[in-house]
Amino acid sequence: MISATTIQSPKIRILRLRRAVRALWTGRRRVWTLAVLGVLLVSGAVVWDKYPRHPVLLPIASRYPQSTRAMRLPGKLRVLFLGNSLTEYNGGLATTMEQLAASAKLKPMPVFDELTKFGATWAQLWDVTQARDLIAQGGWDYVVLQDYSTAPMIYQTEMQVYGRRWSDTAKAVGARPVFFMTWPHQDKPETLQPIAAAYVGLAKDNHGVVAPVSWAWRTVLHDHPELILYDPRDKPAKHPTPMGTYLTACVFYSIFFNHSPHGLTGRIVEGTNVYIDLSPTVANYLQDVAWQTVCDAKALASTQPGAVPEMTRKK
């Protein structure tokens, strides 16, 4: 039998709860309470960012939501870029590559697509996007892999694990993985070496291609520091200016077509958006640096491109 003294009315329970809250909010207890809440909030944000519990899947392709294998007919060079904002900035590398190829009057026209997520690591691209499904459709010659900018310094093990996973996924459909050697943050030039070593090592271990983008950036920054490659709005600066995106695209052009991009357009426009607009002098200089960088890097077996569909450059 339950005695009347064990029954608590809602009012009594509310009063006791209020007293307990007041007790936590007095004197030193207030400080400790705030400290504990702060730790819990920060820890929760970190865990949520790394292991999202309710991920929202991105469309199957960011440029072409309707993208299917039928759009990637045999005989064309077909390239998929996977990455984050370093790939997506200034209209995206796929758009820039597309217009460089059009400027070269390549026949048949290559197909460039991209799927990106701002701030994503390879692990997050794997877990919360449909990039794997897009690769699995097949019809790709190359899959370009761009990891988080500081991953070689802070996520070394994760980078190795997911570099292999992405490589195996690409190779399963006959595509060759291309490792996008990113540039260091502007205030951390000393990290160029570990970044370069990480991507070269991954390319060698996974029979892929390394795109020596950061080496091209190093040349321009050393020889012509007046040319701005880092977006000055960043703190710290890490994203590319239109000039930085253009130089990066020229490196990929040199790799995919084994040909200098010299003389191609320096203006990248999509609709009313002018993403890149360089003078012929600057564009030609960046084109030449990209080509020379790729030529010099061919001493590394991992930089050799695989067999690609035959392309003709219209005179």
Buried (B, 14 or more C-beta within 10 A) or exposed (E): EEEEEEEEEEEEEEEEEEEEEEEEEEEEEEEEBEEEEEEEEEEEEEEEEEEEEEEEEBBBBBBBEEBEBEBBEEEBBBBBBBBBBBBBBBBBBBBBBBBBBEBBEBEBBBBBBBBBBEEBBBBBBBBBBBBBEBBBBEBBBBBBBBBBBBBBBEBEEBBBBBBBBBBEBBBEBEBBBBBBBBBBBBEBEEBBEBBBEBBBBBBBBBEBBBBBBBBBBBBBBEEBEEBBBBBEEEEEBBBBBBBBBBBBBBBBBBBBBBBBBBEBBBBBBEEEEEBBEBEEEBBBBBBBBBBBBBEBBEEBEBBEBEEBEEBEEEE
